Amino acid sequence: MIMKLFANLGLRTSEKEIKSFLSLFSQGDVEQNGAVLGMAALLHHQFKTKDPEFDTLVHSKKGENLKPISLYIIQLNQFDNEFHKAGRHDEAAAMNLWNITLRCMSHETLHHYGVELWKIAAQSIPEAKRWLDEKLQNAETAEHKRDTPSLREALKLYNFIPPQFHDIQKKVG
């Protein structure tokens, strides 16, 4: 009984945070959301390089890997809080995009929010590519080119949409 109460409370809290992020994200213009999506592609590359499980989780089909997804959400919350505290708001927004995505994957009642989220994000895919291209160009002309390989890899991921939310293409058009 108590466990069910905590689960319901957690679900309501997640839903409230998802709605808040969606409201903010839906108010962003294509350029702003493209920057968030571009940074999310860079984070996607970094995560999958350091922990291949992340890539497995974001490629999960509906109803798969629920327990590992829930555990990963806790980690992403910690990273998100660290980015906010450090004043790294662009990274925090991208981290929040992944956090909210995983939350939407974690429970059937939250899934429709993920569809809505990625419908909005999909509109900014061309801008995400432009943002990454610009960052790569800056990195290549900089004296220290340490970010160049990561940006090249992120460019391979700029248009990634988690398989659970692929049906957004049908809903966009």
Buried (B, 14 or more C-beta within 10 A) or exposed (E): EEEEEEEEEEBEEBBEBBEEBBEEBEEBEBEBBBBBBBBBBBBBBBBBEEEEBBBBBBBBEEEBBBEBBBEBBEBBBEBBEEBBEEEBEBBBBBBBBBBBBBBBBBBEEBBEBBBBBBBBBBBBBBBBBBBBBEBBEEBEEEEEEEBBEBBBBBBEBBBBBBBBBEEBEEEEE
